[in-house]
């Protein structure tokens, strides 16, 4: 997560348009940072899969702006599409203020996450965090992980795909300096690409956008595909789809409410279900309401193809 990530505390994926040369360098860097192991890999998102990020965001917003926001008000991944946030420009200002407040470290783990992660470790999986947070948050994020999940995770990879919002994806990439400590890797690759490169057998993520990005990802070699996705949590924001084109004042919650009435919320849920069903012809995305369901799913597949 970076102070320039203005969409939500952990934003949905947008496939970066990398040059072939840059991609090769970053793939090599990722492979060097993760030592060979016979243990199968599961990639796990950080925000609202491990960390109750949106809950602490809502608390901060209420204390700062006198609102009564709850996580039920996060209907969409993009914050300005939700109540209380205002325009995209206003949202960017608020999110930057939140990141500098230090409140992120106060987030509690998602209920059941500690027990669920330990269960996956006991099943013999190597767990790697793949998060949209930026490299500037490496140290604080890893400290939080080690506090609540000591010794459970092999490493953390930060895609930071919104760190240079508004620029070409190939701008400001320095593959030679993006790797840091043994447990920390920064990259401009998408989550789908990272999952392929680390050989992940499964991605656990709370974003319908990231799930669809894996379904529709076109691999460089034309063959290797991202792993299946467990779409985590019964969250409002992963019932509705957000697109890059939604970054405009016309998509602000209050503007839509006045223009369309409250019906657009239910209509967007139906649209999200239809899009996910259409994309999921190969059963590559499955919903998991909580960590108990995650463990049951992985346990069931243990010894088969996962």
Residue, then its C-alpha position, 0 to 999 in steps of 0.5 A: x500500500x502506498x500513499x498514492x493508492x487512492x482507490x481503497x486501502x488495497x486497490x483492485x488489479x489493473x494489468x500493467x503494460x510492461x515491456x518484454x525486457x522489464x517483465x523478464x527482469x522482474x520475473x528473474x528477480x522474483x524467482x531469485x527472491x523465493x528459494x526452491x521448495x517442494x511445498x505447494x504455494x498458496x498466495x494470500x492477499x493482505x487487506x481484508x483477508x488477513x487484516x481488517x483494513x476497511x474497518x480501521x479506515x471507517x473508524x478513522x474517517x468517523x473520528x476525522x470527519x464526524x461520520x457514522x461509516x461502517x464496513x457495510x457502507x463499502x459497497x465498492x472497491x473504489x472509495x468514492x463510489x461509497x457514501x461519505x467519501x466525495x469526489x475522486x479528488x477529495x478521496x485521494x486527499x483523505x486516503x493520503x491523510x489516512x496513510x500518514x496517520x499511522x492507523x494502519x498498524x492498529x488494524x485487527x486480524x480478520x476473524x479466524x485468519x490466525x487459525x486458518x493460516x495455521x491450518x494451511x501451514x499444518x497442511x504443508x503449504x508454503x504461504x506467500x502474501x501478494x498484496x497491492x500495497x506499495x514498497x514504501x509500506x514493506x517494513x510496517x506491513x511485515x511487522x504487522x504480519x509477524x506480530x499477528x502471524x509469527x512464522x507463518x508466511x515465507x515472504x510478502x510481495x507488494x505489487x503496488x500497482x497504483x503507486x504511479x497512478x496516471x503514468x504509463x505502467x513502465x514509468x519509473x520502474x527500477x527492477x535492479x533496486x526493487x528487491x529488498x529483504x529476504x521476505x520482501x519483494x516489490x514488483x510492478x507485475x500484476x497479481x496474476x503474473x506474480x502467482x504464475x511466477x511463484x507457482x501458486x496453486x491458489x490465490x485467496x483474495x477479497x476482490x472480484x476485480x482481481x479474480x476476473x483479472x486472473x480469469x482473463x489473464x493472457x500469459x506471455x508464453x500463451x500457455x501458463x495460466x494463473x491459479x484458481x481464486x477463492x473470492x474471500x468474504x461476504x463483503x459488499x465490495x466484492x458483490x459489485x464490480x468497479x472499472x478503471x472508467x469509474x474514476x469520474x464524478x458521475x460515479x460518486x455515490x451521492x451523484x448516482x443516488x440522486x440520478x438513479x435512486x437506490x436501485x443501482x446498488x441491487x442492479x450492480x449486484x446482479x450485474x456482478x453476479x452475471x459477469x462472474x458467472x460468465x467468466x467462471x465457465x471453468x470453475x476458476x473462481x469460488x466464493x469462500x465466506x470465511x476462513x473456516x470455509x477456506x480451510x474446508x476447501x483446501x483440505x478437501x482438495x489436499x492430495x488431489x490437484x492442489 
